[in-house]
Amino acid sequence: MPGVLLAVVGVVIVVLIALAALAFFRSIADERARAAERRANQLEALLDEVKDVAWTNRDIAPELSTIIIDTIRSGEQENRRRELP
């Protein structure tokens, strides 16, 4: 009888350890996803800022401003096409 109880306690401990490990690795994956999303948002904000600077200063270097704005817009259009089902 004590051997059976010991086996049950062992199984319970193993299951608890497995659940704790699963929760730990899942939280790490969630944090990495949140960090990647924050980084993507920062990069999008930076691109918007570059586009605004190019537009605001287009009289200084019109050709360069046009190239910058067109390049950013074409990338945005490609991303929109990829999102469509």
Long-range contacts (C-beta under 8 A, 24 or more apart in sequence): 47-72
